[in-house]
Amino acid sequence: MPWRYVRAWKERALRRRSTLYFLSIVAGMLAFLALAGPAFADDSLAAKELQVEKQLGCPICTDLPLNVCDNEICQQMRGVIHQKLSEGETPDQVVQYFVDRYGNGVLLTPPQQGFSLAAWYLPLLAVALGAIIVVTFLRHSLRRQRAIERRLAVEDPALERYRERVRKDLGTPEELA
């Protein structure tokens, strides 16, 4: 009899503990969602900041946009961007400020002027040159293949005699088996 009561008590305690775990998980998720809050760029200042941050890269990391990087220098740069845009400067002026300070290497896309034009047009030129080389190689290979087929198609009595002699020396497939 007493074991029956102990078992019922343990089952109730287990249910209570499971319910508490579930409620604490739900409460934690709700707290996380409430604290995180949506990150909307509703105001024009935040949109301009994001526009500038996407154009600039981290001076320390390679090819990492400023809006993604968490280095201290990137946080400082984001602060400067916010300050300059709050003062009324345009996004282009802010980008130019960082280019003047860090050089063209801070830009994620190279400028389309001067020597940087090579970064824009050399890949296209390389692809075109590669396509020309591949087409030339294929044409030459096809011509060579056609010439070989023409030579083999010609009926040469000496070649036929040679083939017969080889067949005779090797024997027919039935004799080899």
C-alpha positions as CSV (number, residue, x, y, z in Angstrom):
1,M,0.0,0.0,0.0
2,P,2.6,2.6,0.9
3,W,4.5,2.0,-2.4
4,R,1.4,2.9,-4.3
5,Y,1.3,6.4,-2.7
6,V,5.0,6.9,-3.2
7,R,4.7,6.0,-6.9
8,A,1.8,8.5,-7.3
9,W,3.8,11.2,-5.5
10,K,6.8,10.6,-7.8
11,E,4.6,10.8,-10.9
12,R,3.1,14.1,-9.8
13,A,6.5,15.5,-9.0
14,L,7.8,14.4,-12.4
15,R,4.8,16.1,-14.1
16,R,5.3,19.3,-12.1
17,R,9.0,19.3,-13.0
18,S,8.3,18.7,-16.7
19,T,5.8,21.5,-16.7
20,L,8.3,23.8,-15.0
21,Y,10.9,23.0,-17.6
22,F,8.5,23.7,-20.4
23,L,7.3,27.0,-18.9
24,S,10.9,28.2,-18.3
25,I,11.8,27.4,-21.9
26,V,8.8,29.3,-23.2
27,A,9.5,32.2,-20.9
28,G,13.1,32.3,-22.0
29,M,12.1,32.3,-25.7
30,L,9.6,35.1,-25.1
31,A,12.2,37.2,-23.2
32,F,14.7,36.7,-26.0
33,L,12.2,37.8,-28.6
34,A,11.1,40.8,-26.6
35,L,14.7,41.9,-25.9
36,A,16.0,41.4,-29.4
37,G,13.4,43.6,-31.1
38,P,13.1,44.0,-34.8
39,A,16.0,45.7,-36.6
40,F,14.2,47.8,-39.1
41,A,15.8,50.6,-41.0
42,D,12.7,52.7,-40.9
43,D,14.3,56.1,-40.6
44,S,16.3,57.5,-43.4
45,L,19.4,58.0,-41.2
46,A,19.6,54.2,-40.5
47,A,19.1,53.4,-44.2
48,K,21.9,55.8,-45.2
49,E,24.2,54.3,-42.5
50,L,23.5,50.8,-43.9
51,Q,24.1,52.0,-47.4
52,V,27.5,53.4,-46.5
53,E,28.4,50.4,-44.4
54,K,27.7,48.1,-47.3
55,Q,30.1,50.0,-49.5
56,L,33.0,50.0,-47.1
57,G,35.0,47.0,-46.0
58,C,36.9,46.4,-42.8
59,P,40.5,47.6,-43.0
60,I,41.7,44.6,-41.0
61,C,39.6,41.7,-42.4
62,T,39.6,40.8,-46.0
63,D,36.5,41.5,-48.1
64,L,34.2,41.7,-45.0
65,P,31.6,44.5,-45.2
66,L,31.6,47.0,-42.4
67,N,28.0,46.2,-41.4
68,V,29.0,42.6,-40.7
69,C,32.4,42.9,-39.0
70,D,32.6,43.2,-35.2
71,N,36.2,44.5,-34.8
72,E,36.7,47.5,-32.6
73,I,37.9,49.6,-35.6
74,C,34.7,48.8,-37.5
75,Q,32.6,49.8,-34.5
76,Q,34.5,53.1,-34.4
77,M,34.0,53.5,-38.2
78,R,30.2,52.9,-37.7
79,G,30.2,55.6,-35.1
80,V,32.0,58.1,-37.4
81,I,29.4,57.2,-40.1
82,H,26.6,57.9,-37.8
83,Q,28.1,61.2,-36.6
84,K,28.9,62.5,-40.1
85,L,25.4,61.5,-41.5
86,S,23.8,63.2,-38.4
87,E,25.7,66.3,-39.2
88,G,24.1,66.4,-42.6
89,E,26.8,65.0,-44.9
90,T,25.7,62.8,-47.8
91,P,26.6,59.1,-48.0
92,D,29.0,59.8,-50.9
93,Q,30.9,62.4,-48.8
94,V,31.2,59.9,-45.9
95,V,32.5,57.2,-48.3
96,Q,35.0,59.8,-49.7
97,Y,36.1,60.6,-46.2
98,F,37.0,57.0,-45.5
99,V,38.7,56.6,-49.0
100,D,40.8,59.7,-48.2
101,R,41.7,58.3,-44.8
102,Y,42.3,54.6,-45.7
103,G,42.7,54.6,-49.5
104,N,40.8,52.7,-52.2
105,G,41.4,49.4,-50.3
106,V,38.6,50.3,-47.9
107,L,36.0,50.1,-50.8
108,L,34.4,46.7,-51.4
109,T,34.1,47.4,-55.1
110,P,37.0,49.1,-56.8
111,P,36.3,52.5,-58.4
112,Q,35.7,52.5,-62.2
113,Q,38.4,55.0,-63.0
114,G,42.2,55.0,-63.8
115,F,44.2,51.8,-63.1
116,S,41.2,50.2,-61.3
117,L,39.5,49.8,-64.6
118,A,41.7,46.8,-65.1
119,A,39.9,45.1,-62.2
120,W,36.7,45.5,-64.1
121,Y,37.7,44.6,-67.6
122,L,40.6,42.1,-67.3
123,P,38.3,39.3,-66.2
124,L,36.1,39.8,-69.2
125,L,39.1,39.9,-71.5
126,A,40.5,36.7,-69.9
127,V,37.2,34.9,-70.4
128,A,37.0,36.0,-74.1
129,L,40.6,35.0,-74.7
130,G,40.0,31.6,-73.1
131,A,36.9,31.1,-75.2
132,I,38.9,31.9,-78.4
133,I,41.6,29.4,-77.4
134,V,39.0,26.6,-76.7
135,V,37.2,27.2,-80.0
136,T,40.5,27.2,-81.9
137,F,41.6,24.0,-80.2
138,L,38.3,22.3,-80.9
139,R,38.4,23.3,-84.6
140,H,41.9,22.0,-85.0
141,S,41.0,18.7,-83.2
142,L,38.0,18.2,-85.4
143,R,40.0,18.9,-88.6
144,R,42.6,16.4,-87.5
145,Q,40.0,13.8,-86.7
146,R,38.3,14.2,-90.1
147,A,41.7,13.8,-91.8
148,I,42.4,10.6,-89.9
149,E,38.9,9.3,-90.8
150,R,39.5,10.1,-94.5
151,R,42.9,8.3,-94.5
152,L,41.3,5.2,-92.9
153,A,38.4,5.2,-95.3
154,V,40.6,4.9,-98.3
155,E,40.7,1.4,-99.7
156,D,44.3,0.4,-99.9
157,P,45.0,-3.1,-101.1
158,A,48.3,-3.3,-99.1
159,L,46.4,-2.3,-95.9
160,E,43.7,-4.9,-96.5
161,R,46.4,-7.6,-97.0
162,Y,48.1,-6.6,-93.8
163,R,44.8,-6.7,-91.9
164,E,44.1,-10.2,-93.2
165,R,47.5,-11.4,-92.2
166,V,47.0,-10.0,-88.6
167,R,43.6,-11.7,-88.4
168,K,45.1,-14.9,-89.5
169,D,48.0,-14.7,-87.1
170,L,45.7,-13.8,-84.1
171,G,43.1,-16.3,-85.2
172,T,39.3,-15.7,-85.1
173,P,37.6,-15.1,-81.7
174,E,36.2,-18.7,-81.8
175,E,39.7,-20.1,-82.0
176,L,41.0,-17.9,-79.2
177,A,38.3,-19.0,-76.8
